[in-house]
Amino acid sequence: MAEKTRYSDEELLEFKKLILEKLEKAQVDYHLLRNVITHNNENDTEDTSPTFKLIEEGASMLSKEEAGQLAQRQEKFIQHLKAALIRIENKSYGICRETGMLISKERLRAVPHATLSIAAKNNQQN
């Protein structure tokens, strides 16, 4: 039996659902971080929002610079997730860009935007 060269449409759909969930959460987190950066202690309805209160309490110790760095990282993560969705659409998702072999499902579930297999990633670090 020949070795599998790509994930099936059903498998790609499973990964797409996972990525869409992560993307939605990442976008919410990004917007909350942006609000922390731009919030000027105004007394508006945002102050009473339970979600904003949670992030405000968690981020009250963050400086605007730290929040900005976190927002940049989150934005980059969102871009990687969107790129993974494009790879799903063109059916190249899950294929290691160095070896051409399939990236393990376990790795893709943990890092759904991965473009390198664990072996290729380890080789890069050496």
MOCORRA-V200997 format. One line per field, one symbol per residue. burial: + if it has 9 or more other ideal C-beta (glycine too) atoms within 8 Angstrom, else -. A space follows every 50 residues. Layout:
BEGIN
burial = ???
END
This chain:
BEGIN
burial = -----++---++--++-+++-++--++-++-++++++-+------++--- -++-++--+--+----++-++--++-++-++++++-++----++++-+-- -++---++---+++-++--++-----
END
